[in-house]
Amino acid sequence: MALGIPDGSDAGPWYRTSAPAALRMASGLFVVVTVAHIIANGTGEAVDILYALPVALLAMSFGLRGGLIGAAIGFSLFAVVELVDGVGDIDATGWISRVAGLFLLGALLGRATDQIETGRLRAITAAAERQRLEERARRQAEGLEISDSILQHLAVAKWMIEAGDNERAIEVLTLTMVTGERMVAELLPMRHSGGKAEHMAGGSTNGP
């Protein structure tokens, strides 16, 4: 697009995900409102109230700091037009109401935006921490399952050795090793794959 505004496929509103686009849009609004203010100056139309639009956009895009900077820019443009091309129809109350309105808008909306963003980041952090704890609990449960299975097989093998059935004991121990390796591989697939690859590479190197 001409203004560089991302389409709806991006996560979040465009004025939060693309700072340059927000700045270009706010700058364009400042220019348009200033030109309209100059044209309408002396006609009695309160076009300068439209400075609230870019101020609000900057506040929603950059938070409290953006809102205050936008308010300062908007009021400065308003003051320059009135001082250079004004007809003197705005009294002290009009000046105060405009500066107060712009700065209150920028401060309140910007502060609210900062609080929303802080809450969003906290929610993301909490979700990541919850997922990490769930993963740890799952791995601990799987580790206990592996330990119990191996201990049970070893107990059976010990009983067979004591009974003099060494061949079956060896079979049980071999099955225990295979089962343990498989369960560990399922628990740590990347580590197992890396170890297996290293083992195969070593075997191919040592082979004829």
N, CA and C atoms as a LAMMPS dump frame, in Angstrom:
ITEM: TIMESTEP
0
ITEM: NUMBER OF ATOMS
624
ITEM: BOX BOUNDS ff ff ff
-5.0000000000000000e+02 5.0000000000000000e+02
-5.0000000000000000e+02 5.0000000000000000e+02
-5.0000000000000000e+02 5.0000000000000000e+02
ITEM: ATOMS id mol type element x y z
1 1 1 N 0.84 -1.203 0
2 1 2 C 0 0 0
3 1 3 C 0.88 1.259 0
4 2 1 N 0.294 2.414 -0.369
5 2 2 C 1.082 3.636 -0.504
6 2 3 C 1.662 4.082 0.822
7 3 1 N 0.901 3.922 1.899
8 3 2 C 1.37 4.362 3.209
9 3 3 C 2.147 3.275 3.931
10 4 1 N 2.263 2.123 3.358
11 4 2 C 2.997 1.043 3.99
12 4 3 C 2.263 0.391 5.138
13 5 1 N 0.94 0.505 5.153
14 5 2 C 0.154 -0.093 6.226
15 5 3 C 0.045 -1.584 5.982
16 6 1 N 0.458 -2.435 6.945
17 6 2 C 0.369 -3.88 6.739
18 6 3 C -1.072 -4.317 6.578
19 7 1 N -1.273 -5.435 5.886
20 7 2 C -2.618 -5.947 5.716
21 7 3 C -3.043 -6.728 6.947
22 8 1 N -4.223 -7.34 6.894
23 8 2 C -4.783 -8.011 8.047
24 8 3 C -4.083 -9.295 8.432
25 9 1 N -3.109 -9.761 7.616
26 9 2 C -2.418 -11.003 7.956
27 9 3 C -1.444 -10.828 9.103
28 10 1 N -1.026 -9.571 9.41
29 10 2 C -0.096 -9.334 10.506
30 10 3 C -0.822 -9.407 11.836
31 11 1 N -0.107 -9.849 12.869
32 11 2 C -0.69 -9.948 14.204
33 11 3 C -0.769 -8.558 14.826
34 12 1 N -1.931 -8.229 15.404
35 12 2 C -2.081 -6.942 16.066
36 12 3 C -2.439 -5.846 15.09
37 13 1 N -2.904 -4.696 15.609
38 13 2 C -3.256 -3.567 14.739
39 13 3 C -2.025 -3.01 14.039
40 14 1 N -2.236 -2.48 12.85
41 14 2 C -1.101 -2.032 12.046
42 14 3 C -0.314 -0.923 12.719
43 15 1 N -0.976 -0.058 13.482
44 15 2 C -0.256 1.065 14.087
45 15 3 C 0.621 0.618 15.254
46 16 1 N 0.466 -0.653 15.713
47 16 2 C 1.355 -1.191 16.74
48 16 3 C 2.463 -2.044 16.127
49 17 1 N 2.175 -2.689 15.008
50 17 2 C 3.155 -3.586 14.405
51 17 3 C 4.073 -2.883 13.419
52 18 1 N 3.709 -1.692 12.966
53 18 2 C 4.531 -0.977 11.989
54 18 3 C 4.668 0.483 12.411
55 19 1 N 5.743 0.787 13.141
56 19 2 C 5.974 2.149 13.606
57 19 3 C 6.154 3.131 12.444
58 20 1 N 6.92 2.792 11.385
59 20 2 C 7.052 3.749 10.265
60 20 3 C 5.719 4.104 9.621
61 21 1 N 4.833 3.11 9.468
62 21 2 C 3.531 3.396 8.872
63 21 3 C 2.719 4.331 9.763
64 22 1 N 2.785 4.116 11.075
65 22 2 C 2.063 4.988 12.001
66 22 3 C 2.606 6.411 11.942
67 23 1 N 3.926 6.546 11.859
68 23 2 C 4.529 7.878 11.78
69 23 3 C 4.148 8.58 10.477
70 24 1 N 4.144 7.841 9.377
71 24 2 C 3.753 8.451 8.099
72 24 3 C 2.293 8.885 8.112
73 25 1 N 1.444 8.041 8.663
74 25 2 C 0.027 8.398 8.735
75 25 3 C -0.194 9.621 9.623
76 26 1 N 0.472 9.655 10.799
77 26 2 C 0.324 10.801 11.706
78 26 3 C 0.856 12.077 11.057
79 27 1 N 1.99 11.974 10.371
80 27 2 C 2.551 13.156 9.705
81 27 3 C 1.602 13.664 8.62
82 28 1 N 1.029 12.728 7.859
83 28 2 C 0.069 13.142 6.838
84 28 3 C -1.151 13.829 7.43
85 29 1 N -1.637 13.308 8.557
86 29 2 C -2.789 13.938 9.208
87 29 3 C -2.449 15.331 9.723
88 30 1 N -1.255 15.493 10.287
89 30 2 C -0.837 16.819 10.752
90 30 3 C -0.813 17.807 9.584
91 31 1 N -0.292 17.375 8.451
92 31 2 C -0.216 18.262 7.281
93 31 3 C -1.616 18.613 6.783
94 32 1 N -2.465 17.614 6.667
95 32 2 C -3.822 17.847 6.158
96 32 3 C -4.596 18.786 7.08
97 33 1 N -4.523 18.542 8.383
98 33 2 C -5.262 19.384 9.332
99 33 3 C -4.713 20.806 9.331
100 34 1 N -3.382 20.94 9.224
101 34 2 C -2.788 22.28 9.211
102 34 3 C -3.217 23.056 7.972
103 35 1 N -3.216 22.391 6.814
104 35 2 C -3.668 23.062 5.586
105 35 3 C -5.142 23.454 5.708
106 36 1 N -5.953 22.545 6.229
107 36 2 C -7.372 22.852 6.409
108 36 3 C -7.563 23.986 7.402
109 37 1 N -6.714 24.026 8.435
110 37 2 C -6.796 25.116 9.429
111 37 3 C -6.479 26.46 8.784
112 38 1 N -5.459 26.455 7.926
113 38 2 C -5.099 27.71 7.25
114 38 3 C -6.23 28.168 6.327
115 39 1 N -6.804 27.231 5.584
116 39 2 C -7.873 27.589 4.641
117 39 3 C -9.117 28.075 5.382
118 40 1 N -9.454 27.395 6.487
119 40 2 C -10.689 27.724 7.197
120 40 3 C -10.509 28.818 8.226
121 41 1 N -9.283 29.333 8.378
122 41 2 C -9.031 30.339 9.397
123 41 3 C -9.843 31.602 9.106
124 42 1 N -10.586 32.043 10.112
125 42 2 C -11.416 33.224 9.967
126 42 3 C -12.839 32.923 9.559
127 43 1 N -13.133 31.685 9.214
128 43 2 C -14.496 31.324 8.819
129 43 3 C -15.347 30.898 10.008
130 44 1 N -14.701 30.735 11.161
131 44 2 C -15.44 30.317 12.353
132 44 3 C -15.497 28.813 12.527
133 45 1 N -14.964 28.064 11.567
134 45 2 C -14.965 26.603 11.671
135 45 3 C -13.799 26.148 12.557
136 46 1 N -14.103 25.3 13.535
137 46 2 C -13.077 24.827 14.47
138 46 3 C -12.363 23.61 13.892
139 47 1 N -11.674 23.829 12.771
140 47 2 C -10.967 22.733 12.11
141 47 3 C -9.811 22.233 12.96
142 48 1 N -9.251 23.115 13.792
143 48 2 C -8.076 22.733 14.585
144 48 3 C -8.37 21.605 15.565
145 49 1 N -9.633 21.335 15.841
146 49 2 C -9.953 20.227 16.739
147 49 3 C -9.529 18.886 16.143
148 50 1 N -9.347 18.868 14.815
149 50 2 C -8.945 17.633 14.144
150 50 3 C -7.498 17.25 14.448
151 51 1 N -6.732 18.139 15.093
152 51 2 C -5.394 17.743 15.532
153 51 3 C -5.466 16.567 16.517
154 52 1 N -6.631 16.339 17.092
155 52 2 C -6.793 15.208 18.009
156 52 3 C -6.593 13.87 17.293
157 53 1 N -6.825 13.842 15.97
158 53 2 C -6.688 12.579 15.238
159 53 3 C -5.248 12.066 15.211
160 54 1 N -4.276 12.861 14.734
161 54 2 C -2.897 12.354 14.768
162 54 3 C -2.368 12.18 16.185
163 55 1 N -2.826 12.997 17.118
164 55 2 C -2.399 12.832 18.518
165 55 3 C -2.871 11.485 19.047
166 56 1 N -4.126 11.154 18.781
167 56 2 C -4.658 9.867 19.223
168 56 3 C -3.92 8.711 18.552
169 57 1 N -3.598 8.852 17.269
170 57 2 C -2.879 7.794 16.561
171 57 3 C -1.503 7.569 17.166
172 58 1 N -0.783 8.65 17.476
173 58 2 C 0.542 8.506 18.076
174 58 3 C 0.446 7.916 19.485
175 59 1 N -0.59 8.295 20.216
176 59 2 C -0.76 7.749 21.566
177 59 3 C -1.034 6.249 21.525
178 60 1 N -1.863 5.803 20.576
179 60 2 C -2.165 4.383 20.465
180 60 3 C -0.996 3.59 19.884
181 61 1 N -0.132 4.269 19.139
182 61 2 C 0.996 3.582 18.517
183 61 3 C 2.199 3.493 19.441
184 62 1 N 2.472 4.559 20.19
185 62 2 C 3.713 4.631 20.965
186 62 3 C 3.501 4.886 22.454
187 63 1 N 2.261 4.881 22.898
188 63 2 C 2.01 5.02 24.319
189 63 3 C 2.064 6.46 24.803
190 64 1 N 2.389 6.627 26.091
191 64 2 C 2.358 7.944 26.725
192 64 3 C 3.322 8.917 26.061
193 65 1 N 4.533 8.455 25.779
194 65 2 C 5.509 9.347 25.159
195 65 3 C 5.027 9.817 23.79
196 66 1 N 4.512 8.892 22.988
197 66 2 C 4.004 9.281 21.677
198 66 3 C 2.835 10.235 21.767
199 67 1 N 1.94 10.013 22.751
200 67 2 C 0.801 10.904 22.912
201 67 3 C 1.205 12.315 23.288
202 68 1 N 2.17 12.442 24.202
203 68 2 C 2.622 13.777 24.626
204 68 3 C 3.37 14.489 23.497
205 69 1 N 4.208 13.749 22.771
206 69 2 C 4.914 14.364 21.644
207 69 3 C 3.919 14.8 20.575
208 70 1 N 2.936 13.946 20.297
209 70 2 C 1.922 14.315 19.319
210 70 3 C 1.135 15.545 19.74
211 71 1 N 0.804 15.629 21.036
212 71 2 C 0.083 16.805 21.532
213 71 3 C 0.924 18.066 21.383
214 72 1 N 2.222 17.958 21.668
215 72 2 C 3.112 19.12 21.527
216 72 3 C 3.201 19.556 20.064
217 73 1 N 3.292 18.589 19.157
218 73 2 C 3.348 18.941 17.727
219 73 3 C 2.039 19.572 17.271
220 74 1 N 0.927 18.986 17.667
221 74 2 C -0.365 19.52 17.254
222 74 3 C -0.598 20.928 17.761
223 75 1 N -0.284 21.152 19.031
224 75 2 C -0.488 22.498 19.571
225 75 3 C 0.489 23.491 18.948
226 76 1 N 1.717 23.061 18.659
227 76 2 C 2.687 23.96 18.033
228 76 3 C 2.207 24.391 16.649
229 77 1 N 1.699 23.437 15.877
230 77 2 C 1.179 23.782 14.552
231 77 3 C -0.01 24.728 14.653
232 78 1 N -0.889 24.435 15.602
233 78 2 C -2.029 25.326 15.817
234 78 3 C -1.567 26.734 16.177
235 79 1 N -0.588 26.832 17.075
236 79 2 C -0.102 28.145 17.524
237 79 3 C 0.563 28.907 16.382
238 80 1 N 1.355 28.204 15.567
239 80 2 C 2.033 28.877 14.452
240 80 3 C 1.023 29.447 13.473
241 81 1 N 0.013 28.654 13.128
242 81 2 C -0.997 29.138 12.185
243 81 3 C -1.737 30.341 12.75
244 82 1 N -2.094 30.269 14.027
245 82 2 C -2.84 31.371 14.63
246 82 3 C -1.999 32.631 14.751
247 83 1 N -0.712 32.466 15.082
248 83 2 C 0.148 33.644 15.249
249 83 3 C 0.528 34.276 13.911
250 84 1 N 0.689 33.438 12.882
251 84 2 C 1.121 33.953 11.582
252 84 3 C -0.062 34.386 10.728
253 85 1 N -1.118 33.566 10.738
254 85 2 C -2.221 33.806 9.813
255 85 3 C -3.556 33.965 10.53
256 86 1 N -3.512 34.154 11.844
257 86 2 C -4.743 34.23 12.612
258 86 3 C -5.418 35.581 12.503
259 87 1 N -6.694 35.589 12.876
260 87 2 C -7.482 36.818 12.825
261 87 3 C -7.82 37.318 14.224
262 88 1 N -7.249 36.656 15.236
263 88 2 C -7.449 37.098 16.611
264 88 3 C -8.801 36.785 17.192
265 89 1 N -9.491 35.777 16.65
266 89 2 C -10.823 35.458 17.144
267 89 3 C -10.793 34.424 18.274
268 90 1 N -9.597 33.961 18.673
269 90 2 C -9.48 32.976 19.757
270 90 3 C -8.914 33.675 20.981
271 91 1 N -9.662 33.641 22.092
272 91 2 C -9.214 34.295 23.314
273 91 3 C -8.383 33.329 24.154
274 92 1 N -8.03 33.784 25.362
275 92 2 C -7.185 32.968 26.248
276 92 3 C -7.863 31.655 26.605
277 93 1 N -9.183 31.684 26.793
278 93 2 C -9.9 30.448 27.121
279 93 3 C -9.796 29.439 25.983
280 94 1 N -9.857 29.914 24.753
281 94 2 C -9.726 29.03 23.602
282 94 3 C -8.349 28.388 23.526
283 95 1 N -7.313 29.184 23.817
284 95 2 C -5.961 28.635 23.811
285 95 3 C -5.804 27.568 24.905
286 96 1 N -6.292 27.886 26.093
287 96 2 C -6.155 26.949 27.211
288 96 3 C -6.927 25.657 26.949
289 97 1 N -8.126 25.795 26.417
290 97 2 C -8.93 24.596 26.151
291 97 3 C -8.277 23.704 25.111
292 98 1 N -7.647 24.313 24.115
293 98 2 C -7.008 23.503 23.08
294 98 3 C -5.763 22.794 23.593
295 99 1 N -4.917 23.525 24.319
296 99 2 C -3.708 22.882 24.828
297 99 3 C -4.059 21.809 25.855
298 100 1 N -5.052 22.096 26.709
299 100 2 C -5.454 21.112 27.71
300 100 3 C -6.075 19.881 27.048
301 101 1 N -6.921 20.109 26.032
302 101 2 C -7.568 18.981 25.366
303 101 3 C -6.579 18.066 24.671
304 102 1 N -5.618 18.665 23.939
305 102 2 C -4.652 17.836 23.222
306 102 3 C -3.757 17.056 24.181
307 103 1 N -3.26 17.738 25.221
308 103 2 C -2.349 17.059 26.136
309 103 3 C -3.074 16.032 27.005
310 104 1 N -4.312 16.322 27.385
311 104 2 C -5.069 15.318 28.142
312 104 3 C -5.352 14.091 27.283
313 105 1 N -5.721 14.335 26.028
314 105 2 C -5.965 13.212 25.121
315 105 3 C -4.714 12.369 24.954
316 106 1 N -3.583 13.031 24.671
317 106 2 C -2.338 12.294 24.478
318 106 3 C -1.902 11.548 25.718
319 107 1 N -2.048 12.178 26.894
320 107 2 C -1.595 11.548 28.136
321 107 3 C -2.493 10.385 28.537
322 108 1 N -3.799 10.607 28.526
323 108 2 C -4.712 9.557 28.979
324 108 3 C -4.726 8.361 28.032
325 109 1 N -4.834 8.639 26.739
326 109 2 C -4.865 7.544 25.767
327 109 3 C -3.516 6.829 25.701
328 110 1 N -2.437 7.606 25.789
329 110 2 C -1.113 6.988 25.771
330 110 3 C -0.87 6.13 26.997
331 111 1 N -1.294 6.61 28.162
332 111 2 C -1.141 5.823 29.391
333 111 3 C -1.96 4.538 29.329
334 112 1 N -3.17 4.644 28.827
335 112 2 C -4.008 3.448 28.683
336 112 3 C -3.378 2.444 27.719
337 113 1 N -2.786 2.948 26.641
338 113 2 C -2.116 2.063 25.681
339 113 3 C -0.939 1.352 26.336
340 114 1 N -0.159 2.086 27.125
341 114 2 C 0.969 1.464 27.829
342 114 3 C 0.498 0.379 28.789
343 115 1 N -0.579 0.626 29.493
344 115 2 C -1.096 -0.369 30.433
345 115 3 C -1.597 -1.614 29.705
346 116 1 N -2.264 -1.413 28.572
347 116 2 C -2.737 -2.56 27.788
348 116 3 C -1.558 -3.385 27.287
349 117 1 N -0.52 -2.716 26.798
350 117 2 C 0.652 -3.427 26.294
351 117 3 C 1.373 -4.167 27.417
352 118 1 N 1.471 -3.527 28.592
353 118 2 C 2.099 -4.194 29.735
354 118 3 C 1.318 -5.434 30.132
355 119 1 N -0.018 -5.326 30.155
356 119 2 C -0.841 -6.486 30.476
357 119 3 C -0.685 -7.595 29.456
358 120 1 N -0.575 -7.231 28.179
359 120 2 C -0.404 -8.245 27.133
360 120 3 C 0.923 -8.978 27.298
361 121 1 N 1.992 -8.225 27.582
362 121 2 C 3.295 -8.849 27.768
363 121 3 C 3.313 -9.746 28.998
364 122 1 N 2.632 -9.316 30.059
365 122 2 C 2.559 -10.158 31.254
366 122 3 C 1.8 -11.449 30.968
367 123 1 N 0.737 -11.345 30.188
368 123 2 C -0.032 -12.543 29.845
369 123 3 C 0.805 -13.506 29.02
370 124 1 N 1.605 -12.976 28.078
371 124 2 C 2.471 -13.83 27.268
372 124 3 C 3.52 -14.509 28.138
373 125 1 N 4.114 -13.735 29.069
374 125 2 C 5.124 -14.308 29.959
375 125 3 C 4.527 -15.384 30.843
376 126 1 N 3.321 -15.124 31.376
377 126 2 C 2.665 -16.113 32.24
378 126 3 C 2.335 -17.38 31.464
379 127 1 N 1.883 -17.226 30.21
380 127 2 C 1.563 -18.402 29.4
381 127 3 C 2.82 -19.217 29.109
382 128 1 N 3.93 -18.523 28.82
383 128 2 C 5.183 -19.235 28.558
384 128 3 C 5.678 -19.964 29.803
385 129 1 N 5.558 -19.322 30.953
386 129 2 C 5.977 -19.957 32.207
387 129 3 C 5.099 -21.157 32.53
388 130 1 N 3.79 -21.023 32.296
389 130 2 C 2.881 -22.149 32.531
390 130 3 C 3.208 -23.313 31.606
391 131 1 N 3.526 -23.012 30.361
392 131 2 C 3.888 -24.076 29.424
393 131 3 C 5.19 -24.748 29.842
394 132 1 N 6.143 -23.943 30.348
395 132 2 C 7.413 -24.518 30.792
396 132 3 C 7.206 -25.443 31.984
397 133 1 N 6.354 -25.039 32.928
398 133 2 C 6.08 -25.876 34.095
399 133 3 C 5.351 -27.158 33.696
400 134 1 N 4.412 -27.038 32.769
401 134 2 C 3.71 -28.229 32.298
402 134 3 C 4.665 -29.194 31.603
403 135 1 N 5.595 -28.642 30.82
404 135 2 C 6.569 -29.496 30.146
405 135 3 C 7.485 -30.183 31.149
406 136 1 N 7.894 -29.44 32.181
407 136 2 C 8.733 -30.044 33.216
408 136 3 C 7.987 -31.156 33.942
409 137 1 N 6.714 -30.917 34.272
410 137 2 C 5.924 -31.947 34.955
411 137 3 C 5.764 -33.181 34.074
412 138 1 N 5.554 -32.945 32.77
413 138 2 C 5.41 -34.082 31.861
414 138 3 C 6.687 -34.893 31.785
415 139 1 N 7.83 -34.214 31.705
416 139 2 C 9.107 -34.919 31.628
417 139 3 C 9.4 -35.673 32.927
418 140 1 N 9.036 -35.07 34.062
419 140 2 C 9.236 -35.757 35.328
420 140 3 C 8.381 -37.022 35.404
421 141 1 N 7.128 -36.927 34.938
422 141 2 C 6.253 -38.097 34.945
423 141 3 C 6.793 -39.189 34.033
424 142 1 N 7.277 -38.788 32.857
425 142 2 C 7.838 -39.772 31.941
426 142 3 C 9.117 -40.38 32.491
427 143 1 N 9.922 -39.547 33.182
428 143 2 C 11.136 -40.068 33.797
429 143 3 C 10.834 -41.092 34.883
430 144 1 N 9.809 -40.817 35.683
431 144 2 C 9.406 -41.777 36.708
432 144 3 C 8.898 -43.074 36.081
433 145 1 N 8.176 -42.942 34.964
434 145 2 C 7.681 -44.133 34.28
435 145 3 C 8.838 -44.987 33.77
436 146 1 N 9.861 -44.339 33.205
437 146 2 C 11.032 -45.076 32.731
438 146 3 C 11.737 -45.764 33.893
439 147 1 N 11.91 -45.021 34.978
440 147 2 C 12.589 -45.592 36.148
441 147 3 C 11.842 -46.797 36.698
442 148 1 N 10.523 -46.687 36.832
443 148 2 C 9.734 -47.808 37.363
444 148 3 C 9.815 -49.022 36.439
445 149 1 N 9.735 -48.782 35.123
446 149 2 C 9.783 -49.897 34.176
447 149 3 C 11.121 -50.624 34.246
448 150 1 N 12.222 -49.855 34.279
449 150 2 C 13.549 -50.481 34.335
450 150 3 C 13.739 -51.239 35.636
451 151 1 N 13.306 -50.661 36.742
452 151 2 C 13.452 -51.336 38.032
453 151 3 C 12.659 -52.64 38.071
454 152 1 N 11.475 -52.629 37.5
455 152 2 C 10.667 -53.853 37.475
456 152 3 C 11.353 -54.945 36.657
457 153 1 N 11.897 -54.576 35.486
458 153 2 C 12.593 -55.559 34.662
459 153 3 C 13.859 -56.064 35.352
460 154 1 N 14.58 -55.185 36.02
461 154 2 C 15.786 -55.621 36.726
462 154 3 C 15.44 -56.561 37.875
463 155 1 N 14.322 -56.275 38.548
464 155 2 C 13.909 -57.169 39.633
465 155 3 C 13.571 -58.559 39.099
466 156 1 N 12.912 -58.589 37.947
467 156 2 C 12.597 -59.888 37.336
468 156 3 C 13.87 -60.618 36.93
469 157 1 N 14.825 -59.891 36.314
470 157 2 C 16.08 -60.509 35.906
471 157 3 C 16.849 -61.038 37.118
472 158 1 N 16.869 -60.302 38.205
473 158 2 C 17.555 -60.744 39.431
474 158 3 C 16.912 -62.021 39.967
475 159 1 N 15.596 -62.055 39.929
476 159 2 C 14.908 -63.25 40.425
477 159 3 C 15.234 -64.466 39.562
478 160 1 N 15.322 -64.277 38.232
479 160 2 C 15.659 -65.379 37.338
480 160 3 C 17.085 -65.859 37.557
481 161 1 N 18.014 -64.912 37.774
482 161 2 C 19.397 -65.314 38.041
483 161 3 C 19.479 -66.131 39.323
484 162 1 N 18.769 -65.694 40.343
485 162 2 C 18.755 -66.439 41.592
486 162 3 C 18.128 -67.82 41.416
487 163 1 N 17.182 -67.927 40.46
488 163 2 C 16.546 -69.215 40.197
489 163 3 C 17.377 -70.083 39.256
490 164 1 N 18.493 -69.552 38.756
491 164 2 C 19.369 -70.315 37.872
492 164 3 C 18.992 -70.251 36.42
493 165 1 N 18.038 -69.433 36.071
494 165 2 C 17.607 -69.311 34.67
495 165 3 C 18.35 -68.125 34.041
496 166 1 N 19.641 -68.334 33.751
497 166 2 C 20.473 -67.236 33.27
498 166 3 C 20.092 -66.786 31.866
499 167 1 N 19.712 -67.713 31.003
500 167 2 C 19.371 -67.339 29.629
501 167 3 C 18.172 -66.392 29.588
502 168 1 N 17.15 -66.727 30.331
503 168 2 C 15.968 -65.846 30.363
504 168 3 C 16.307 -64.526 31.049
505 169 1 N 17.186 -64.574 32.028
506 169 2 C 17.608 -63.34 32.69
507 169 3 C 18.312 -62.413 31.701
508 170 1 N 19.177 -63.009 30.834
509 170 2 C 19.853 -62.204 29.82
510 170 3 C 18.849 -61.617 28.833
511 171 1 N 17.854 -62.425 28.458
512 171 2 C 16.812 -61.923 27.567
513 171 3 C 16.062 -60.749 28.184
514 172 1 N 15.74 -60.863 29.478
515 172 2 C 15.027 -59.777 30.165
516 172 3 C 15.894 -58.523 30.226
517 173 1 N 17.198 -58.707 30.521
518 173 2 C 18.093 -57.557 30.586
519 173 3 C 18.232 -56.898 29.21
520 174 1 N 18.327 -57.717 28.175
521 174 2 C 18.412 -57.16 26.812
522 174 3 C 17.142 -56.388 26.464
523 175 1 N 15.988 -56.981 26.798
524 175 2 C 14.719 -56.293 26.548
525 175 3 C 14.629 -55.002 27.351
526 176 1 N 15.16 -55.038 28.569
527 176 2 C 15.157 -53.831 29.409
528 176 3 C 15.984 -52.722 28.773
529 177 1 N 17.144 -53.086 28.236
530 177 2 C 17.99 -52.084 27.583
531 177 3 C 17.302 -51.487 26.362
532 178 1 N 16.687 -52.361 25.558
533 178 2 C 16.008 -51.871 24.354
534 178 3 C 14.832 -50.973 24.727
535 179 1 N 14.049 -51.434 25.711
536 179 2 C 12.881 -50.647 26.123
537 179 3 C 13.309 -49.312 26.729
538 180 1 N 14.338 -49.342 27.562
539 180 2 C 14.828 -48.1 28.164
540 180 3 C 15.349 -47.126 27.133
541 181 1 N 16.088 -47.651 26.145
542 181 2 C 16.598 -46.789 25.081
543 181 3 C 15.455 -46.165 24.284
544 182 1 N 14.419 -46.969 23.999
545 182 2 C 13.289 -46.449 23.239
546 182 3 C 12.543 -45.363 24.017
547 183 1 N 12.335 -45.61 25.313
548 183 2 C 11.603 -44.634 26.123
549 183 3 C 12.395 -43.348 26.284
550 184 1 N 13.719 -43.465 26.451
551 184 2 C 14.547 -42.263 26.546
552 184 3 C 14.56 -41.522 25.215
553 185 1 N 14.566 -42.287 24.114
554 185 2 C 14.541 -41.651 22.794
555 185 3 C 13.252 -40.86 22.589
556 186 1 N 12.126 -41.391 23.076
557 186 2 C 10.86 -40.671 22.971
558 186 3 C 10.841 -39.436 23.86
559 187 1 N 11.553 -39.535 25.003
560 187 2 C 11.593 -38.396 25.923
561 187 3 C 12.532 -37.312 25.423
562 188 1 N 13.667 -37.698 24.871
563 188 2 C 14.666 -36.761 24.37
564 188 3 C 15.014 -37.131 22.935
565 189 1 N 14.125 -36.852 21.981
566 189 2 C 14.356 -37.299 20.602
567 189 3 C 15.567 -36.665 19.953
568 190 1 N 15.83 -35.381 20.217
569 190 2 C 16.939 -34.706 19.564
570 190 3 C 18.269 -35.25 20.062
571 191 1 N 18.364 -35.414 21.39
572 191 2 C 19.601 -35.922 21.947
573 191 3 C 19.858 -37.339 21.468
574 192 1 N 18.789 -38.143 21.419
575 192 2 C 18.944 -39.523 20.992
576 192 3 C 19.379 -39.581 19.524
577 193 1 N 18.766 -38.742 18.699
578 193 2 C 19.118 -38.748 17.281
579 193 3 C 20.562 -38.337 17.089
580 194 1 N 20.999 -37.323 17.867
581 194 2 C 22.381 -36.89 17.752
582 194 3 C 23.34 -37.967 18.189
583 195 1 N 23.009 -38.66 19.295
584 195 2 C 23.879 -39.715 19.78
585 195 3 C 23.933 -40.872 18.822
586 196 1 N 22.785 -41.205 18.229
587 196 2 C 22.733 -42.297 17.269
588 196 3 C 23.552 -41.955 16.037
589 197 1 N 23.457 -40.709 15.601
590 197 2 C 24.227 -40.29 14.434
591 197 3 C 25.716 -40.37 14.721
592 198 1 N 26.128 -39.917 15.922
593 198 2 C 27.529 -39.975 16.286
594 198 3 C 28 -41.424 16.368
595 199 1 N 27.136 -42.309 16.922
596 199 2 C 27.49 -43.713 17.046
597 199 3 C 27.677 -44.342 15.659
598 200 1 N 26.777 -44.033 14.72
599 200 2 C 26.871 -44.571 13.382
600 200 3 C 28.106 -44.037 12.68
601 201 1 N 28.393 -42.746 12.892
602 201 2 C 29.585 -42.168 12.271
603 201 3 C 30.847 -42.813 12.802
604 202 1 N 30.869 -43.065 14.125
605 202 2 C 32.023 -43.724 14.725
606 202 3 C 32.185 -45.119 14.215
607 203 1 N 31.015 -45.837 14.048
608 203 2 C 31.084 -47.2 13.534
609 203 3 C 31.601 -47.255 12.118
610 204 1 N 31.167 -46.276 11.31
611 204 2 C 31.625 -46.283 9.922
612 204 3 C 33.085 -45.937 9.814
613 205 1 N 33.587 -45.131 10.785
614 205 2 C 35.002 -44.775 10.765
615 205 3 C 35.868 -45.919 11.181
616 206 1 N 35.402 -46.668 12.185
617 206 2 C 36.2 -47.758 12.708
618 206 3 C 36.082 -49.01 11.863
619 207 1 N 35.082 -49.056 11
620 207 2 C 34.864 -50.245 10.209
621 207 3 C 35.88 -50.398 9.109
622 208 1 N 35.869 -51.544 8.46
623 208 2 C 36.823 -51.756 7.358
624 208 3 C 36.504 -50.864 6.18
